[in-house]
Amino acid sequence: MLIKTKGIVLRSLKYSETSIIADIFTEEKGLRSYLFSGVRSRNAKIKASLLQPMSLVEMVAYERQEKGLNRVRELQAAYVFQAIPFDLRKGAVGLFLAEIARKVIREPEENRPLFDFLFRSFRFLDGTGEPVANIHLYFLLELSYYLGFVPGGEWAPETPFFDMQEGTFTGQLPAHPHYLQETESQLLSRLLDCRMENCHEVAMGRRERKALLRHLLDYYRLHIENLPEINAHLILEEVLGE
């Protein structure tokens, strides 16, 4: 059958000289893989440029219940990025967001709240005039809510440590090594109290931001079984360079 849905392109792979396989998180059916035949040819009806990671699209697709590659009859932009293609910092943040989403979303099931969050995040990244250096940190925390392991509690003098294994702020040093020290825990708590629109107001230096990112990736590894290796953060850290 045919379905009409919005989608977010999370990954594209060259399949042949003219074809592409794309992993697209759709509003209607969750994560799906699609084969786009001939899109890299001169006279293609669907342009390969629409299949870049982060692309926000509207599509009419053939839906099959059995596993395997689906095909798309129509594809067009749902939103055209104005800044991300030309801004190195926004582009690096966006690619990190897309890689994280691709490696943590596994179920081919409808999840509209998660879809809306991702769609909104890419649009905000493209349109904001504020600094973007904290967006990836806020994104990881907000995404953890939709994945079921958002940090609990908040920083206070009585609970100055964040226990990554238990996912909560605590007053005692955990007996394991997976925890944040007081300064990092306080930054984490401040980000949890933010919205994406004002996460840039949480002041931190390059070393603090880098350390917090590494801790958050460890937090994801603790709570997501067999999480694939994340690579985009290395480029992100170099590009942000703060």
C-alpha positions as CSV (number, residue, x, y, z in Angstrom):
1,M,0.0,0.0,0.0
2,L,1.0,3.7,-0.3
3,I,1.5,5.9,2.6
4,K,2.1,9.7,2.8
5,T,4.4,10.8,5.5
6,K,7.1,13.3,6.6
7,G,10.5,11.9,7.2
8,I,14.0,12.7,8.5
9,V,16.9,11.3,6.5
10,L,19.4,9.8,9.0
11,R,21.8,8.0,6.8
12,S,22.5,7.5,3.0
13,L,24.6,4.9,1.5
14,K,25.7,4.5,-2.2
15,Y,24.2,1.3,-3.5
16,S,25.3,1.3,-7.1
17,E,26.6,3.8,-9.6
18,T,23.2,5.5,-9.7
19,S,21.3,4.2,-6.6
20,I,21.1,5.1,-2.9
21,I,19.8,3.3,0.2
22,A,18.6,5.7,2.8
23,D,17.5,5.2,6.4
24,I,14.6,7.5,7.1
25,F,12.8,8.0,10.3
26,T,9.2,8.6,9.3
27,E,6.3,10.1,11.1
28,E,3.9,7.3,10.2
29,K,6.0,4.2,10.4
30,G,9.1,4.9,12.4
31,L,12.5,3.9,11.0
32,R,12.5,2.5,7.5
33,S,15.2,1.8,4.9
34,Y,14.4,2.8,1.3
35,L,16.0,2.0,-2.0
36,F,16.2,4.9,-4.4
37,S,17.0,3.6,-7.8
38,G,18.6,5.9,-10.4
39,V,18.6,9.0,-8.2
40,R,22.3,9.7,-9.0
41,S,21.6,9.8,-12.8
42,R,21.2,13.0,-14.8
43,N,17.5,12.6,-15.4
44,A,16.4,11.3,-12.0
45,K,12.9,12.3,-10.9
46,I,14.0,12.3,-7.3
47,K,17.2,14.3,-6.7
48,A,20.0,12.7,-4.6
49,S,20.4,16.1,-2.8
50,L,17.2,15.4,-0.9
51,L,18.8,12.3,0.6
52,Q,21.6,14.0,2.5
53,P,21.6,13.3,6.3
54,M,19.4,15.7,8.2
55,S,17.1,16.4,5.2
56,L,13.5,17.0,6.2
57,V,11.2,15.5,3.6
58,E,7.7,14.7,2.6
59,M,7.2,11.4,0.8
60,V,4.8,9.0,-0.7
61,A,6.2,5.5,-0.2
62,Y,5.2,1.9,-0.8
63,E,4.8,0.2,2.6
64,R,5.4,-3.5,3.1
65,Q,4.9,-5.3,6.3
66,E,7.7,-7.8,5.7
67,K,11.3,-6.9,6.3
68,G,13.4,-5.5,3.5
69,L,13.9,-2.4,1.5
70,N,10.9,-0.2,0.6
71,R,10.6,2.1,-2.3
72,V,9.5,5.7,-2.6
73,R,7.2,7.1,-5.4
74,E,7.5,10.8,-4.5
75,L,9.9,12.8,-2.5
76,Q,10.1,16.5,-1.8
77,A,11.6,18.8,0.8
78,A,9.4,19.5,3.9
79,Y,11.7,22.2,5.0
80,V,14.7,23.7,3.1
81,F,17.7,24.5,5.3
82,Q,18.9,28.1,5.0
83,A,21.9,28.0,7.3
84,I,23.1,24.5,8.0
85,P,24.6,23.9,4.5
86,F,26.7,27.1,4.8
87,D,27.6,27.2,8.5
88,L,30.4,24.8,9.5
89,R,29.4,24.8,13.1
90,K,25.7,24.2,12.5
91,G,26.5,21.5,10.0
92,A,28.8,19.7,12.5
93,V,26.2,19.8,15.2
94,G,23.5,18.6,12.8
95,L,25.5,15.6,11.6
96,F,26.2,14.6,15.3
97,L,22.4,14.8,16.0
98,A,21.7,12.7,12.9
99,E,24.3,10.0,13.9
100,I,23.0,9.8,17.4
101,A,19.4,9.4,16.2
102,R,20.4,6.7,13.7
103,K,22.2,4.7,16.3
104,V,19.7,4.8,19.1
105,I,16.4,4.5,17.1
106,R,16.0,0.9,16.2
107,E,12.2,0.1,16.2
108,P,10.2,0.3,12.9
109,E,7.3,1.7,14.8
110,E,5.4,5.0,14.9
111,N,6.7,7.3,17.6
112,R,5.2,10.8,16.8
113,P,6.5,12.5,20.0
114,L,10.0,11.5,19.2
115,F,9.6,12.4,15.5
116,D,8.3,15.8,16.4
117,F,11.2,16.4,18.8
118,L,13.8,15.5,16.1
119,F,12.0,17.5,13.4
120,R,11.8,20.5,15.7
121,S,15.5,20.2,16.7
122,F,16.8,20.3,13.2
123,R,14.6,23.3,12.3
124,F,15.7,25.1,15.4
125,L,19.3,24.4,14.7
126,D,18.9,25.8,11.2
127,G,17.0,28.9,12.3
128,T,18.6,30.0,15.5
129,G,20.7,33.1,15.7
130,E,22.1,32.2,19.1
131,P,25.4,30.2,19.7
132,V,25.0,26.5,19.0
133,A,27.8,25.1,21.1
134,N,25.5,23.6,23.7
135,I,22.8,22.3,21.5
136,H,24.2,18.8,21.2
137,L,24.4,18.5,25.0
138,Y,20.9,19.6,25.4
139,F,19.8,17.3,22.6
140,L,21.3,14.2,24.3
141,L,19.5,15.0,27.5
142,E,16.1,15.7,25.9
143,L,16.5,12.6,23.7
144,S,17.1,10.5,26.8
145,Y,13.5,11.4,27.9
146,Y,12.0,9.8,24.8
147,L,14.3,6.8,25.2
148,G,13.3,6.2,28.8
149,F,16.4,7.1,30.9
150,V,16.2,10.8,31.4
151,P,18.2,11.9,34.5
152,G,16.2,12.1,37.7
153,G,16.4,14.6,40.5
154,E,18.5,17.8,40.4
155,W,21.7,19.2,41.7
156,A,21.7,20.6,45.2
157,P,24.4,20.9,47.9
158,E,22.8,17.7,49.4
159,T,22.9,15.9,46.1
160,P,26.1,17.1,44.4
161,F,27.0,14.0,42.3
162,F,25.2,12.5,39.3
163,D,25.2,8.7,39.3
164,M,25.2,7.7,35.7
165,Q,24.5,4.1,36.4
166,E,21.4,4.8,38.5
167,G,20.5,7.9,36.4
168,T,20.0,10.2,39.4
169,F,21.6,12.9,41.5
170,T,22.9,11.6,44.8
171,G,24.5,12.8,48.0
172,Q,27.0,9.9,48.3
173,L,29.9,9.0,46.0
174,P,28.8,5.9,44.2
175,A,30.8,2.7,44.7
176,H,31.4,2.4,41.0
177,P,33.3,4.8,38.6
178,H,30.3,5.9,36.5
179,Y,29.5,9.3,38.1
180,L,30.0,13.0,37.6
181,Q,31.9,15.3,39.9
182,E,30.2,18.3,41.5
183,T,31.0,20.9,38.8
184,E,30.0,18.6,36.0
185,S,26.8,17.5,37.8
186,Q,25.8,21.1,38.3
187,L,26.3,21.9,34.6
188,L,24.2,18.8,33.8
189,S,21.4,20.0,36.1
190,R,21.4,23.5,34.6
191,L,21.0,22.0,31.1
192,L,18.1,19.9,32.4
193,D,16.4,23.0,33.5
194,C,16.8,24.7,30.1
195,R,14.8,24.7,26.9
196,M,16.7,24.3,23.6
197,E,16.0,28.0,22.9
198,N,18.1,29.1,25.9
199,C,20.6,26.3,26.4
200,H,23.3,28.7,25.1
201,E,23.0,30.6,28.4
202,V,24.7,27.7,30.3
203,A,28.2,29.0,30.4
204,M,31.0,26.5,30.1
205,G,34.5,26.3,28.7
206,R,35.9,24.0,26.0
207,R,37.2,21.5,28.4
208,E,34.0,21.4,30.4
209,R,31.9,21.0,27.3
210,K,34.2,18.2,25.9
211,A,34.1,16.3,29.2
212,L,30.4,16.6,29.6
213,L,29.9,15.3,26.1
214,R,32.1,12.3,26.8
215,H,30.2,11.6,30.0
216,L,26.8,11.8,28.2
217,L,28.0,9.4,25.6
218,D,29.1,7.0,28.4
219,Y,25.6,7.5,30.0
220,Y,24.0,6.4,26.7
221,R,26.3,3.3,26.6
222,L,25.3,2.4,30.1
223,H,21.6,2.5,29.2
224,I,21.5,1.3,25.6
225,E,22.6,-2.2,25.0
226,N,25.1,-2.7,22.2
227,L,25.2,1.0,21.3
228,P,27.3,1.3,18.1
229,E,30.4,3.4,18.1
230,I,29.8,7.2,17.9
231,N,32.2,9.1,15.6
232,A,30.7,12.5,14.8
233,H,31.6,13.9,18.2
234,L,35.3,14.0,17.3
235,I,34.6,16.3,14.3
236,L,32.2,18.2,16.4
237,E,34.7,18.9,19.2
238,E,37.3,20.1,16.6
239,V,34.8,22.4,14.8
240,L,33.4,24.0,17.9
241,G,36.9,24.5,19.3
242,E,35.9,26.4,22.4
